[in-house]
Amino acid sequence: MEYYVGIDLGTTNSAICTFDRETQQTRVWKSPEQNDLTPSAIYINIKGDEYVGLRAYKQSPRSPDNCATLFKRFMGTDTPIELTAVNLTLTPEECSAKVLKTLFGYLPEEIRNSPYTGTVITVPTAFNLMQKKATIAAAEMAGIGNVELVQEPVAAVMSYLNSRGSTDGTYLIYDLSSGTLDIAIAESIGKRVAILAHGGIQMCGGRDFDRKIVDNIVRPWLHANFALPDNLTVNPWYKPLLRLATWATERARIELVAKDNTLISLSEVEIGTNDLKGGEIYLDIPLHRNTYDELIADHINDTIDAARETLSKTGYTPNDIECIVWIGEATHYKPLRDKVTFELGINGDTLDVNPMTALAEGASIFAESICWEDENGPRLRSKEIDFVLRRNRLFKSNSCMDLLHNPFYILKVTQLDNRQRIIEASEERSLLLDVDTCIEARSMLTIPTKRISAEVAWLPGIPPERANDILVLLESTTGSNLRSDNLPHDSLAAALSSILYTTTSTLADQVLELLNPLKEHLHDGHPIEIEYFSEIGKFLGFDKLNPLARANLLAARMLRLHDYASEVITEWIIAIAQAFDRLDPLEVCTILNTERQESGFPEINNISDVETAIREIRQYYKQVIKFVLECTYPIQE
């Protein structure tokens, strides 16, 4: 029996869910406290006892130096998570692994230990390659096998579609969590979901709402009722008071979901602090919905502007959107949903999914759509297929970075084709390929801000005819005619490495000289056509490829070797490094804008966008090199 698990690894709260294929129902697995959500918090006391979840969350305002929270924000970075009270330093991945392990422990043993369990973890759309890789690493640290990732908006739509029994439509995902706002426009065709555009606000969420309440209501009330220093923030004696007050404010704000009025309250015992005159401090502050609405109005207006901006990227209007899918604890508040719905003019009256658990539910539904086995059995169980599985995971986690997974290649279009041609190609290719793959490729190429990543990972500056010939060579080296696993020490790889980074003018002669001795090593039925390669050497001119195109081609070919001999790999790695050393973002931007002028797409005005895309592909090449080095063996004498 197969088990499908979805995990929403959140910045503030996390959840875990399973999906039953037979009943098409999801089940959220509760914490020991019988809550759907588990706070993403870690607490370690001076004895070394470790707690993850609600108990850690409750200790965080009282013992901040013993706690780790909000570490998801630092995934994929070198930022240390310091627990100074216990002299312990953790990485963000280690912290996330502890949360994942705790969540996975809620499942029955037969699910946890089954080789047929597939787990999908949600990640924000804005997560870069390193952050995604860090999430996979955290799952491995937690002992969770068979793991894939899904973008949070995709999980949200999957949950909505399952609850409604719908299939097709375009949706606006409004995800307002404790810390950030994420907006996405997602399209579903036959339950295949593609992200058309995404945006949001980095610092806008429940914590910002809490800060407004504390600054405008709690602080004035404290100063009016107790003898306190003017600036509580910098006073070490009263900083714990502010942390506790903020914690109590969050509880009260959440209570407004079901009440018109509530209290921000903490007893003298809970606070345990006296004012300057020796009086015991307590909190007993009324909070009304009307007051709260006034305080957060500017924030809500900002979220509406962000939603409009994201929608404009797609060229759609509010009339094209099926409905708003609400995600995040702040969207439980109905007055907020009503205002956003009214201002955007999009249907948002219903709450068809639980905003707090929808991502975990959607992830478990998405897990059911993945083929977790191949002909050899459950994934990751066979050492013989480990190489292919790890390489495929590298491809999946890095989307368009590989030439033969790039949207231009998938749709068989060129960088000079206009938007209409790309749309037509998407429809044509969807008859042969997976529909959602074509939709995602179309989205990558038709939305200018997403297009940059595909352009930088392609063959920029190379005329379409010449690029096609280069791809023919790349395809042939991975096909039946040129099999590197038929050659001792991958001599073919050595030959191709020389082809790809040579700078001599006698390239065709070099190719002939390198390939002629290889004929005797080939199996019957797999001939090398020397005349064909001679012609390629003449008119492709590998020595004239610009550095970025050369590096992209080298990486793509390097991942398709069957034998990784150390001497050969050293040459390839040096070649990629040399190509990247010569990269000039301004030159790349000029090349891309020249091609965009012909294809009709808007020019790139911000060089930092190109620099970001180059940084991302540089990180990808680091992963490629690491992967290859792990597969490398020394040449045998």
Stockholm file with secondary structure:
# STOCKHOLM 1.0

chainA/1-637         MEYYVGIDLGTTNSAICTFDRETQQTRVWKSPEQNDLTPSAIYINIKGDEYVGLRAYKQSPRSPDNCATLFKRFMGTDTPIELTAVNLTLTPEECSAKVLKTLFGYLPEEIRNSPYTGTVITVPTAFNLMQKKATIAAAEMAGIGNVELVQEPVAAVMSYLNSRGSTDGTYLIYDLSSGTLDIAIAESIGKRVAILAHGGIQMCGGRDFDRKIVDNIVRPWLHANFALPDNLTVNPWYKPLLRLATWATERARIELVAKDNTLISLSEVEIGTNDLKGGEIYLDIPLHRNTYDELIADHINDTIDAARETLSKTGYTPNDIECIVWIGEATHYKPLRDKVTFELGINGDTLDVNPMTALAEGASIFAESICWEDENGPRLRSKEIDFVLRRNRLFKSNSCMDLLHNPFYILKVTQLDNRQRIIEASEERSLLLDVDTCIEARSMLTIPTKRISAEVAWLPGIPPERANDILVLLESTTGSNLRSDNLPHDSLAAALSSILYTTTSTLADQVLELLNPLKEHLHDGHPIEIEYFSEIGKFLGFDKLNPLARANLLAARMLRLHDYASEVITEWIIAIAQAFDRLDPLEVCTILNTERQESGFPEINNISDVETAIREIRQYYKQVIKFVLECTYPIQE
#=GR chainA/1-637 SS CCEEEEEECCSSEEEEEEEETTTTEEEECCCTTSCSCEESEEEECTTCCEEESHHHHHHTTTCGGGEEESGGGGTTSCCCEEEGGGTEEECHHHHHHHHHHHHHTTSCHHHHSCTTEEEEEEECTTCCHHHHHHHHHHHHHTTCCSEEEEEHHHHHHHHHHHHHTCCCEEEEEEEECSSCEEEEEEEEETTEEEEEEEEEESSCSHHHHHHHHIIIIIHHHHHHHSCCCSCSSSCTTTHHHHHHHHHHHHHHHHHTTTCSEEEEEECHHHHCCBCTTSCBCCEEEEEEHHHHHHHHHHHHHHHHHHHHHHHHHHTCCGGGCCEEEEESGGGGCHHHHHHHHHHHTSCCCCCCSCTTTHHHHHHHHHHHTSCCEETTEETTSCGGGHHHHHHHHHHHHTGGGSGGGSHHHHHTCCTTCCHHHHHHHHHHHTTTSCHHHHHHHHHHHHSHHHHHHHHHTSCTTSCHHHHHHHHHHHHHHTSSSSCGGGSGGGHHHHHHHHHHHCCCSCHHHHHHHHHGGGGGGSCTTCCCCHHHHHHHHHHHCGGGSCHHHHHHHHHHHHTTCSCCBHHHHHHHHHHHHHHHHTCCHHHHHHHHHHHHHHHTCCCCCCHHHHHHHHHHHHHHHHHHHHHHHHHCBCCCC
#=GC SS_cons         CCEEEEEECCSSEEEEEEEETTTTEEEECCCTTSCSCEESEEEECTTCCEEESHHHHHHTTTCGGGEEESGGGGTTSCCCEEEGGGTEEECHHHHHHHHHHHHHTTSCHHHHSCTTEEEEEEECTTCCHHHHHHHHHHHHHTTCCSEEEEEHHHHHHHHHHHHHTCCCEEEEEEEECSSCEEEEEEEEETTEEEEEEEEEESSCSHHHHHHHHIIIIIHHHHHHHSCCCSCSSSCTTTHHHHHHHHHHHHHHHHHTTTCSEEEEEECHHHHCCBCTTSCBCCEEEEEEHHHHHHHHHHHHHHHHHHHHHHHHHHTCCGGGCCEEEEESGGGGCHHHHHHHHHHHTSCCCCCCSCTTTHHHHHHHHHHHTSCCEETTEETTSCGGGHHHHHHHHHHHHTGGGSGGGSHHHHHTCCTTCCHHHHHHHHHHHTTTSCHHHHHHHHHHHHSHHHHHHHHHTSCTTSCHHHHHHHHHHHHHHTSSSSCGGGSGGGHHHHHHHHHHHCCCSCHHHHHHHHHGGGGGGSCTTCCCCHHHHHHHHHHHCGGGSCHHHHHHHHHHHHTTCSCCBHHHHHHHHHHHHHHHHTCCHHHHHHHHHHHHHHHTCCCCCCHHHHHHHHHHHHHHHHHHHHHHHHHCBCCCC
//
